[in-house]
Amino acid sequence: MPLGVQVGLVLSVGTAFVSILGFLFKHRGAVGAPPIDARHPVRSTIALFSNKWWTLGIVVAMGSWVLHTSALALAPITLVQATIAGGLVLLTVVAEKLFHLPVSRREWIGVGLTAVGLAFLAATLGETGSEKHSDYAGGTLGLYVGGLALASVPLMLLAGRPQHRRRAGTFLAAAAGLQWGASDVTIKAATGELADGALGLVGALAGVILVLSLVGLVVSARSLQLGEAVPVIAVTSAAANLSTIMSGLVVFGEPLPEGDAAIALRLLALTLVVVAAALTPGPVEAARREPRPA
Protein backbone atom coordinates (compact mmCIF):
# COMPACT_ATOMS: atom_id res chain seq x y z
CA MET A 1 0.00 0.00 0.00
CA PRO A 2 1.51 3.38 -1.01
CA LEU A 3 2.62 5.78 1.72
CA GLY A 4 0.06 8.38 0.68
CA VAL A 5 -2.79 5.91 1.15
CA GLN A 6 -1.42 4.95 4.57
CA VAL A 7 -1.31 8.61 5.62
CA GLY A 8 -4.88 8.98 4.37
CA LEU A 9 -5.99 6.12 6.62
CA VAL A 10 -4.32 7.71 9.65
CA LEU A 11 -6.15 10.95 8.88
CA SER A 12 -9.39 8.94 8.59
CA VAL A 13 -8.97 7.61 12.13
CA GLY A 14 -8.50 11.18 13.37
CA THR A 15 -11.57 12.25 11.41
CA ALA A 16 -13.70 9.59 13.11
CA PHE A 17 -12.87 10.72 16.63
CA VAL A 18 -12.96 14.48 15.99
CA SER A 19 -16.27 14.25 14.11
CA ILE A 20 -17.90 12.44 17.04
CA LEU A 21 -16.75 15.18 19.41
CA GLY A 22 -18.11 17.84 17.07
CA PHE A 23 -21.44 16.04 16.77
CA LEU A 24 -21.89 15.79 20.53
CA PHE A 25 -20.99 19.45 21.07
CA LYS A 26 -23.49 20.40 18.37
CA HIS A 27 -26.14 18.24 19.99
CA ARG A 28 -25.75 20.10 23.27
CA GLY A 29 -25.94 23.43 21.45
CA ALA A 30 -28.92 22.44 19.29
CA VAL A 31 -30.94 21.30 22.30
CA GLY A 32 -30.28 24.63 24.02
CA ALA A 33 -31.16 26.73 20.96
CA PRO A 34 -34.64 27.77 19.76
CA PRO A 35 -36.37 25.23 17.47
CA ILE A 36 -35.31 25.57 13.83
CA ASP A 37 -37.98 27.02 11.54
CA ALA A 38 -37.65 25.79 7.94
CA ARG A 39 -39.40 28.97 6.77
CA HIS A 40 -36.64 31.11 8.29
CA PRO A 41 -33.36 29.17 7.83
CA VAL A 42 -31.10 32.24 8.13
CA ARG A 43 -32.72 33.41 11.37
CA SER A 44 -32.58 29.89 12.76
CA THR A 45 -28.91 29.52 11.84
CA ILE A 46 -28.04 32.80 13.57
CA ALA A 47 -29.89 31.60 16.67
CA LEU A 48 -27.87 28.38 16.62
CA PHE A 49 -24.57 30.25 16.53
CA SER A 50 -25.64 32.31 19.53
CA ASN A 51 -25.20 29.12 21.57
CA LYS A 52 -21.57 28.60 22.61
CA TRP A 53 -21.82 24.80 22.49
CA TRP A 54 -23.08 24.85 18.90
CA THR A 55 -20.32 27.25 17.87
CA LEU A 56 -17.70 25.05 19.55
CA GLY A 57 -19.15 22.03 17.77
CA ILE A 58 -18.88 23.78 14.42
CA VAL A 59 -15.23 24.72 15.09
CA VAL A 60 -14.44 21.10 15.97
CA ALA A 61 -16.41 19.89 12.94
CA MET A 62 -14.34 22.20 10.70
CA GLY A 63 -11.21 20.51 12.03
CA SER A 64 -12.78 17.16 11.20
CA TRP A 65 -13.64 18.44 7.70
CA VAL A 66 -10.00 19.41 7.06
CA LEU A 67 -8.81 15.95 8.17
CA HIS A 68 -11.51 14.29 6.07
CA THR A 69 -10.76 16.29 2.92
CA SER A 70 -7.05 15.52 3.28
CA ALA A 71 -7.81 11.83 3.69
CA LEU A 72 -10.02 11.81 0.57
CA ALA A 73 -7.23 13.47 -1.42
CA LEU A 74 -4.77 10.71 -0.47
CA ALA A 75 -6.78 7.47 -0.24
CA PRO A 76 -9.71 5.76 -1.99
CA ILE A 77 -13.09 7.01 -0.79
CA THR A 78 -14.25 3.49 0.11
CA LEU A 79 -11.24 2.90 2.34
CA VAL A 80 -11.53 6.33 3.98
CA GLN A 81 -15.23 5.99 4.72
CA ALA A 82 -14.96 2.41 5.95
CA THR A 83 -12.25 3.49 8.39
CA ILE A 84 -14.36 6.43 9.60
CA ALA A 85 -17.38 4.15 9.89
CA GLY A 86 -15.45 1.69 12.02
CA GLY A 87 -14.68 4.58 14.37
CA LEU A 88 -18.42 4.95 14.95
CA VAL A 89 -18.05 2.38 17.73
CA LEU A 90 -16.42 5.18 19.75
CA LEU A 91 -19.70 7.13 19.75
CA THR A 92 -21.34 5.38 22.70
CA VAL A 93 -18.15 5.47 24.76
CA VAL A 94 -17.54 9.19 24.18
CA ALA A 95 -21.21 10.09 24.69
CA GLU A 96 -21.47 8.24 28.00
CA LYS A 97 -18.02 8.80 29.52
CA LEU A 98 -17.19 12.34 28.38
CA PHE A 99 -20.62 13.93 27.83
CA HIS A 100 -22.53 11.99 30.51
CA LEU A 101 -25.37 11.21 28.11
CA PRO A 102 -27.52 8.20 29.00
CA VAL A 103 -26.88 5.34 26.55
CA SER A 104 -29.29 2.40 26.59
CA ARG A 105 -28.31 -1.20 25.90
CA ARG A 106 -30.33 -1.01 22.69
CA GLU A 107 -28.26 1.96 21.52
CA TRP A 108 -25.00 0.19 22.39
CA ILE A 109 -26.11 -2.79 20.29
CA GLY A 110 -27.32 -0.61 17.41
CA VAL A 111 -24.09 1.40 17.18
CA GLY A 112 -22.03 -1.76 17.58
CA LEU A 113 -23.86 -3.51 14.72
CA THR A 114 -23.41 -0.46 12.51
CA ALA A 115 -19.66 -0.38 13.18
CA VAL A 116 -19.28 -4.14 12.63
CA GLY A 117 -21.32 -4.05 9.43
CA LEU A 118 -19.26 -1.24 7.97
CA ALA A 119 -16.06 -2.96 9.09
CA PHE A 120 -17.17 -6.01 7.08
CA LEU A 121 -17.45 -3.72 4.08
CA ALA A 122 -13.84 -2.69 4.68
CA ALA A 123 -12.83 -6.37 4.74
CA THR A 124 -14.07 -6.80 1.15
CA LEU A 125 -12.18 -3.91 -0.38
CA GLY A 126 -9.85 -6.13 -2.42
CA GLU A 127 -7.18 -4.15 -4.29
CA THR A 128 -8.83 -0.81 -3.61
CA GLY A 129 -5.91 0.43 -1.51
CA SER A 130 -3.45 0.27 -4.42
CA GLU A 131 -4.14 3.92 -5.40
CA LYS A 132 -6.35 6.88 -4.52
CA HIS A 133 -8.94 6.27 -7.32
CA SER A 134 -10.04 9.83 -8.18
CA ASP A 135 -11.10 9.32 -11.82
CA TYR A 136 -14.81 9.57 -12.64
CA ALA A 137 -17.29 10.27 -15.43
CA GLY A 138 -19.04 13.63 -15.09
CA GLY A 139 -22.48 12.26 -15.97
CA THR A 140 -22.18 9.44 -13.43
CA LEU A 141 -21.07 11.86 -10.73
CA GLY A 142 -23.99 14.20 -11.45
CA LEU A 143 -26.55 11.40 -11.40
CA TYR A 144 -25.17 9.90 -8.19
CA VAL A 145 -24.86 13.17 -6.25
CA GLY A 146 -28.21 14.40 -7.56
CA GLY A 147 -29.83 11.08 -6.67
CA LEU A 148 -28.61 11.30 -3.08
CA ALA A 149 -29.86 14.87 -2.77
CA LEU A 150 -33.26 13.96 -4.22
CA ALA A 151 -33.53 10.92 -1.94
CA SER A 152 -33.21 13.21 1.08
CA VAL A 153 -36.28 15.26 0.09
CA PRO A 154 -39.01 12.68 0.89
CA LEU A 155 -37.30 11.98 4.22
CA MET A 156 -37.57 15.66 5.14
CA LEU A 157 -41.21 15.71 4.04
CA LEU A 158 -42.00 12.62 6.12
CA ALA A 159 -40.40 14.26 9.15
CA GLY A 160 -42.91 17.11 8.89
CA ARG A 161 -46.00 14.89 9.04
CA PRO A 162 -47.75 14.62 12.43
CA GLN A 163 -48.10 10.83 12.21
CA HIS A 164 -44.30 10.49 11.95
CA ARG A 165 -43.50 12.86 14.79
CA ARG A 166 -41.91 10.17 16.96
CA ARG A 167 -39.38 9.32 14.26
CA ALA A 168 -38.95 12.82 12.80
CA GLY A 169 -35.42 13.08 14.21
CA THR A 170 -34.44 9.79 12.58
CA PHE A 171 -35.84 10.83 9.18
CA LEU A 172 -33.99 14.15 9.31
CA ALA A 173 -30.80 12.44 10.45
CA ALA A 174 -30.92 10.13 7.43
CA ALA A 175 -31.62 13.10 5.14
CA ALA A 176 -28.66 15.04 6.51
CA GLY A 177 -26.46 11.96 6.11
CA LEU A 178 -27.41 11.63 2.45
CA GLN A 179 -26.74 15.33 1.84
CA TRP A 180 -23.34 15.15 3.51
CA GLY A 181 -22.61 11.92 1.68
CA ALA A 182 -23.32 13.69 -1.61
CA SER A 183 -21.00 16.50 -0.48
CA ASP A 184 -18.22 14.03 0.39
CA VAL A 185 -18.48 12.34 -3.01
CA THR A 186 -18.18 15.75 -4.66
CA ILE A 187 -15.17 16.59 -2.48
CA LYS A 188 -13.46 13.40 -3.64
CA ALA A 189 -14.07 14.38 -7.26
CA ALA A 190 -12.79 17.91 -6.62
CA THR A 191 -9.53 16.64 -5.10
CA GLY A 192 -8.83 14.76 -8.33
CA GLU A 193 -9.54 17.82 -10.47
CA LEU A 194 -7.39 19.97 -8.20
CA ALA A 195 -4.47 17.59 -8.68
CA ASP A 196 -4.99 17.85 -12.46
CA GLY A 197 -5.12 21.65 -12.36
CA ALA A 198 -8.72 21.95 -13.60
CA LEU A 199 -9.48 24.99 -11.45
CA GLY A 200 -12.64 25.97 -13.31
CA LEU A 201 -14.27 22.62 -12.65
CA VAL A 202 -13.07 22.71 -9.05
CA GLY A 203 -14.91 26.02 -8.61
CA ALA A 204 -18.14 24.54 -9.94
CA LEU A 205 -17.83 21.49 -7.69
CA ALA A 206 -17.07 23.77 -4.72
CA GLY A 207 -20.45 25.46 -5.21
CA VAL A 208 -22.20 22.09 -5.05
CA ILE A 209 -20.22 21.17 -1.93
CA LEU A 210 -21.16 24.46 -0.23
CA VAL A 211 -24.89 24.11 -0.90
CA LEU A 212 -25.07 20.47 0.20
CA SER A 213 -22.99 21.15 3.32
CA LEU A 214 -25.08 24.12 4.45
CA VAL A 215 -28.43 22.42 3.84
CA GLY A 216 -27.16 19.32 5.63
CA LEU A 217 -26.03 21.48 8.54
CA VAL A 218 -29.51 22.96 9.10
CA VAL A 219 -31.26 19.59 8.66
CA SER A 220 -28.82 17.90 11.02
CA ALA A 221 -29.32 20.61 13.63
CA ARG A 222 -33.08 20.03 13.63
CA SER A 223 -32.58 16.27 13.89
CA LEU A 224 -30.41 16.85 16.97
CA GLN A 225 -33.17 18.96 18.49
CA LEU A 226 -35.79 16.28 17.92
CA GLY A 227 -33.85 13.11 18.71
CA GLU A 228 -31.58 11.49 21.26
CA ALA A 229 -27.90 12.17 20.58
CA VAL A 230 -26.57 8.64 20.09
CA PRO A 231 -29.21 7.21 17.69
CA VAL A 232 -29.45 10.42 15.65
CA ILE A 233 -25.66 10.66 15.21
CA ALA A 234 -25.48 6.95 14.39
CA VAL A 235 -28.16 7.24 11.68
CA THR A 236 -26.54 10.34 10.18
CA SER A 237 -23.13 8.68 10.08
CA ALA A 238 -24.49 5.42 8.66
CA ALA A 239 -26.36 7.20 5.84
CA ALA A 240 -23.33 9.31 4.95
CA ASN A 241 -20.87 6.42 5.11
CA LEU A 242 -23.01 3.96 3.15
CA SER A 243 -23.65 6.47 0.34
CA THR A 244 -19.97 7.38 0.08
CA ILE A 245 -18.77 3.76 0.28
CA MET A 246 -21.09 2.81 -2.59
CA SER A 247 -19.75 5.74 -4.63
CA GLY A 248 -16.35 4.07 -4.72
CA LEU A 249 -17.83 1.35 -6.91
CA VAL A 250 -20.44 3.37 -8.82
CA VAL A 251 -18.62 6.68 -9.42
CA PHE A 252 -14.88 6.13 -9.02
CA GLY A 253 -14.57 2.62 -10.41
CA GLU A 254 -12.87 1.04 -7.43
CA PRO A 255 -12.44 -2.72 -7.98
CA LEU A 256 -14.57 -5.32 -6.22
CA PRO A 257 -13.05 -8.46 -4.71
CA GLU A 258 -13.76 -11.69 -6.54
CA GLY A 259 -15.53 -14.70 -5.10
CA ASP A 260 -18.89 -15.64 -3.62
CA ALA A 261 -17.59 -15.33 -0.07
CA ALA A 262 -16.76 -11.64 -0.52
CA ILE A 263 -20.19 -10.95 -2.02
CA ALA A 264 -21.89 -12.79 0.86
CA LEU A 265 -19.83 -10.77 3.36
CA ARG A 266 -20.95 -7.54 1.74
CA LEU A 267 -24.59 -8.58 1.90
CA LEU A 268 -24.14 -9.46 5.58
CA ALA A 269 -22.58 -6.06 6.20
CA LEU A 270 -25.52 -4.23 4.64
CA THR A 271 -27.96 -6.42 6.61
CA LEU A 272 -26.25 -5.54 9.89
CA VAL A 273 -26.51 -1.82 9.12
CA VAL A 274 -30.23 -2.15 8.31
CA VAL A 275 -30.85 -4.09 11.53
CA ALA A 276 -28.95 -1.46 13.47
CA ALA A 277 -31.17 1.28 11.99
CA ALA A 278 -34.25 -0.70 13.03
CA LEU A 279 -32.95 -0.80 16.61
CA THR A 280 -32.82 2.99 16.72
CA PRO A 281 -35.47 4.08 19.23
CA GLY A 282 -38.10 6.58 18.23
CA PRO A 283 -36.88 10.05 19.24
CA VAL A 284 -38.83 12.49 21.36
CA GLU A 285 -38.82 16.27 21.42
CA ALA A 286 -35.37 16.94 22.83
CA ALA A 287 -36.18 20.57 23.49
CA ARG A 288 -38.24 19.46 26.48
CA ARG A 289 -35.18 18.00 28.17
CA GLU A 290 -32.32 19.78 29.87
CA PRO A 291 -28.93 18.27 28.94
CA ARG A 292 -26.94 16.88 31.84
CA PRO A 293 -23.93 19.00 32.76
CA ALA A 294 -20.50 17.91 31.58
C-alpha positions as CSV (number, residue, x, y, z in Angstrom):
1,M,0.0,0.0,0.0
2,P,1.5,3.4,-1.0
3,L,2.6,5.8,1.7
4,G,0.1,8.4,0.7
5,V,-2.8,5.9,1.2
6,Q,-1.4,4.9,4.6
7,V,-1.3,8.6,5.6
8,G,-4.9,9.0,4.4
9,L,-6.0,6.1,6.6
10,V,-4.3,7.7,9.6
11,L,-6.2,11.0,8.9
12,S,-9.4,8.9,8.6
13,V,-9.0,7.6,12.1
14,G,-8.5,11.2,13.4
15,T,-11.6,12.3,11.4
16,A,-13.7,9.6,13.1
17,F,-12.9,10.7,16.6
18,V,-13.0,14.5,16.0
19,S,-16.3,14.3,14.1
20,I,-17.9,12.4,17.0
21,L,-16.7,15.2,19.4
22,G,-18.1,17.8,17.1
23,F,-21.4,16.0,16.8
24,L,-21.9,15.8,20.5
25,F,-21.0,19.5,21.1
26,K,-23.5,20.4,18.4
27,H,-26.1,18.2,20.0
28,R,-25.8,20.1,23.3
29,G,-25.9,23.4,21.5
30,A,-28.9,22.4,19.3
31,V,-30.9,21.3,22.3
32,G,-30.3,24.6,24.0
33,A,-31.2,26.7,21.0
34,P,-34.6,27.8,19.8
35,P,-36.4,25.2,17.5
36,I,-35.3,25.6,13.8
37,D,-38.0,27.0,11.5
38,A,-37.7,25.8,7.9
39,R,-39.4,29.0,6.8
40,H,-36.6,31.1,8.3
41,P,-33.4,29.2,7.8
42,V,-31.1,32.2,8.1
43,R,-32.7,33.4,11.4
44,S,-32.6,29.9,12.8
45,T,-28.9,29.5,11.8
46,I,-28.0,32.8,13.6
47,A,-29.9,31.6,16.7
48,L,-27.9,28.4,16.6
49,F,-24.6,30.2,16.5
50,S,-25.6,32.3,19.5
51,N,-25.2,29.1,21.6
52,K,-21.6,28.6,22.6
53,W,-21.8,24.8,22.5
54,W,-23.1,24.8,18.9
55,T,-20.3,27.2,17.9
56,L,-17.7,25.1,19.6
57,G,-19.1,22.0,17.8
58,I,-18.9,23.8,14.4
59,V,-15.2,24.7,15.1
60,V,-14.4,21.1,16.0
61,A,-16.4,19.9,12.9
62,M,-14.3,22.2,10.7
63,G,-11.2,20.5,12.0
64,S,-12.8,17.2,11.2
65,W,-13.6,18.4,7.7
66,V,-10.0,19.4,7.1
67,L,-8.8,16.0,8.2
68,H,-11.5,14.3,6.1
69,T,-10.8,16.3,2.9
70,S,-7.0,15.5,3.3
71,A,-7.8,11.8,3.7
72,L,-10.0,11.8,0.6
73,A,-7.2,13.5,-1.4
74,L,-4.8,10.7,-0.5
75,A,-6.8,7.5,-0.2
76,P,-9.7,5.8,-2.0
77,I,-13.1,7.0,-0.8
78,T,-14.2,3.5,0.1
79,L,-11.2,2.9,2.3
80,V,-11.5,6.3,4.0
81,Q,-15.2,6.0,4.7
82,A,-15.0,2.4,5.9
83,T,-12.3,3.5,8.4
84,I,-14.4,6.4,9.6
85,A,-17.4,4.2,9.9
86,G,-15.4,1.7,12.0
87,G,-14.7,4.6,14.4
88,L,-18.4,5.0,15.0
89,V,-18.0,2.4,17.7
90,L,-16.4,5.2,19.7
91,L,-19.7,7.1,19.8
92,T,-21.3,5.4,22.7
93,V,-18.1,5.5,24.8
94,V,-17.5,9.2,24.2
95,A,-21.2,10.1,24.7
96,E,-21.5,8.2,28.0
97,K,-18.0,8.8,29.5
98,L,-17.2,12.3,28.4
99,F,-20.6,13.9,27.8
100,H,-22.5,12.0,30.5
101,L,-25.4,11.2,28.1
102,P,-27.5,8.2,29.0
103,V,-26.9,5.3,26.6
104,S,-29.3,2.4,26.6
105,R,-28.3,-1.2,25.9
106,R,-30.3,-1.0,22.7
107,E,-28.3,2.0,21.5
108,W,-25.0,0.2,22.4
109,I,-26.1,-2.8,20.3
110,G,-27.3,-0.6,17.4
111,V,-24.1,1.4,17.2
112,G,-22.0,-1.8,17.6
113,L,-23.9,-3.5,14.7
114,T,-23.4,-0.5,12.5
115,A,-19.7,-0.4,13.2
116,V,-19.3,-4.1,12.6
117,G,-21.3,-4.0,9.4
118,L,-19.3,-1.2,8.0
119,A,-16.1,-3.0,9.1
120,F,-17.2,-6.0,7.1
121,L,-17.5,-3.7,4.1
122,A,-13.8,-2.7,4.7
123,A,-12.8,-6.4,4.7
124,T,-14.1,-6.8,1.2
125,L,-12.2,-3.9,-0.4
126,G,-9.9,-6.1,-2.4
127,E,-7.2,-4.1,-4.3
128,T,-8.8,-0.8,-3.6
129,G,-5.9,0.4,-1.5
130,S,-3.4,0.3,-4.4
131,E,-4.1,3.9,-5.4
132,K,-6.3,6.9,-4.5
133,H,-8.9,6.3,-7.3
134,S,-10.0,9.8,-8.2
135,D,-11.1,9.3,-11.8
136,Y,-14.8,9.6,-12.6
137,A,-17.3,10.3,-15.4
138,G,-19.0,13.6,-15.1
139,G,-22.5,12.3,-16.0
140,T,-22.2,9.4,-13.4
141,L,-21.1,11.9,-10.7
142,G,-24.0,14.2,-11.4
143,L,-26.6,11.4,-11.4
144,Y,-25.2,9.9,-8.2
145,V,-24.9,13.2,-6.2
146,G,-28.2,14.4,-7.6
147,G,-29.8,11.1,-6.7
148,L,-28.6,11.3,-3.1
149,A,-29.9,14.9,-2.8
150,L,-33.3,14.0,-4.2
151,A,-33.5,10.9,-1.9
152,S,-33.2,13.2,1.1
153,V,-36.3,15.3,0.1
154,P,-39.0,12.7,0.9
155,L,-37.3,12.0,4.2
156,M,-37.6,15.7,5.1
157,L,-41.2,15.7,4.0
158,L,-42.0,12.6,6.1
159,A,-40.4,14.3,9.1
160,G,-42.9,17.1,8.9
161,R,-46.0,14.9,9.0
162,P,-47.7,14.6,12.4
163,Q,-48.1,10.8,12.2
164,H,-44.3,10.5,12.0
165,R,-43.5,12.9,14.8
166,R,-41.9,10.2,17.0
167,R,-39.4,9.3,14.3
168,A,-38.9,12.8,12.8
169,G,-35.4,13.1,14.2
170,T,-34.4,9.8,12.6
171,F,-35.8,10.8,9.2
172,L,-34.0,14.2,9.3
173,A,-30.8,12.4,10.5
174,A,-30.9,10.1,7.4
175,A,-31.6,13.1,5.1
176,A,-28.7,15.0,6.5
177,G,-26.5,12.0,6.1
178,L,-27.4,11.6,2.4
179,Q,-26.7,15.3,1.8
180,W,-23.3,15.2,3.5
181,G,-22.6,11.9,1.7
182,A,-23.3,13.7,-1.6
183,S,-21.0,16.5,-0.5
184,D,-18.2,14.0,0.4
185,V,-18.5,12.3,-3.0
186,T,-18.2,15.8,-4.7
187,I,-15.2,16.6,-2.5
188,K,-13.5,13.4,-3.6
189,A,-14.1,14.4,-7.3
190,A,-12.8,17.9,-6.6
191,T,-9.5,16.6,-5.1
192,G,-8.8,14.8,-8.3
193,E,-9.5,17.8,-10.5
194,L,-7.4,20.0,-8.2
195,A,-4.5,17.6,-8.7
196,D,-5.0,17.8,-12.5
197,G,-5.1,21.7,-12.4
198,A,-8.7,21.9,-13.6
199,L,-9.5,25.0,-11.4
200,G,-12.6,26.0,-13.3
201,L,-14.3,22.6,-12.6
202,V,-13.1,22.7,-9.1
203,G,-14.9,26.0,-8.6
204,A,-18.1,24.5,-9.9
205,L,-17.8,21.5,-7.7
206,A,-17.1,23.8,-4.7
207,G,-20.4,25.5,-5.2
208,V,-22.2,22.1,-5.0
209,I,-20.2,21.2,-1.9
210,L,-21.2,24.5,-0.2
211,V,-24.9,24.1,-0.9
212,L,-25.1,20.5,0.2
213,S,-23.0,21.2,3.3
214,L,-25.1,24.1,4.5
215,V,-28.4,22.4,3.8
216,G,-27.2,19.3,5.6
217,L,-26.0,21.5,8.5
218,V,-29.5,23.0,9.1
219,V,-31.3,19.6,8.7
220,S,-28.8,17.9,11.0
221,A,-29.3,20.6,13.6
222,R,-33.1,20.0,13.6
223,S,-32.6,16.3,13.9
224,L,-30.4,16.8,17.0
225,Q,-33.2,19.0,18.5
226,L,-35.8,16.3,17.9
227,G,-33.9,13.1,18.7
228,E,-31.6,11.5,21.3
229,A,-27.9,12.2,20.6
230,V,-26.6,8.6,20.1
231,P,-29.2,7.2,17.7
232,V,-29.4,10.4,15.6
233,I,-25.7,10.7,15.2
234,A,-25.5,7.0,14.4
235,V,-28.2,7.2,11.7
236,T,-26.5,10.3,10.2
237,S,-23.1,8.7,10.1
238,A,-24.5,5.4,8.7
239,A,-26.4,7.2,5.8
240,A,-23.3,9.3,4.9
241,N,-20.9,6.4,5.1
242,L,-23.0,4.0,3.1
243,S,-23.7,6.5,0.3
244,T,-20.0,7.4,0.1
245,I,-18.8,3.8,0.3
246,M,-21.1,2.8,-2.6
247,S,-19.8,5.7,-4.6
248,G,-16.4,4.1,-4.7
249,L,-17.8,1.3,-6.9
250,V,-20.4,3.4,-8.8
251,V,-18.6,6.7,-9.4
252,F,-14.9,6.1,-9.0
253,G,-14.6,2.6,-10.4
254,E,-12.9,1.0,-7.4
255,P,-12.4,-2.7,-8.0
256,L,-14.6,-5.3,-6.2
257,P,-13.0,-8.5,-4.7
258,E,-13.8,-11.7,-6.5
259,G,-15.5,-14.7,-5.1
260,D,-18.9,-15.6,-3.6
261,A,-17.6,-15.3,-0.1
262,A,-16.8,-11.6,-0.5
263,I,-20.2,-11.0,-2.0
264,A,-21.9,-12.8,0.9
265,L,-19.8,-10.8,3.4
266,R,-21.0,-7.5,1.7
267,L,-24.6,-8.6,1.9
268,L,-24.1,-9.5,5.6
269,A,-22.6,-6.1,6.2
270,L,-25.5,-4.2,4.6
271,T,-28.0,-6.4,6.6
272,L,-26.3,-5.5,9.9
273,V,-26.5,-1.8,9.1
274,V,-30.2,-2.1,8.3
275,V,-30.9,-4.1,11.5
276,A,-29.0,-1.5,13.5
277,A,-31.2,1.3,12.0
278,A,-34.2,-0.7,13.0
279,L,-32.9,-0.8,16.6
280,T,-32.8,3.0,16.7
281,P,-35.5,4.1,19.2
282,G,-38.1,6.6,18.2
283,P,-36.9,10.1,19.2
284,V,-38.8,12.5,21.4
285,E,-38.8,16.3,21.4
286,A,-35.4,16.9,22.8
287,A,-36.2,20.6,23.5
288,R,-38.2,19.5,26.5
289,R,-35.2,18.0,28.2
290,E,-32.3,19.8,29.9
291,P,-28.9,18.3,28.9
292,R,-26.9,16.9,31.8
293,P,-23.9,19.0,32.8
294,A,-20.5,17.9,31.6
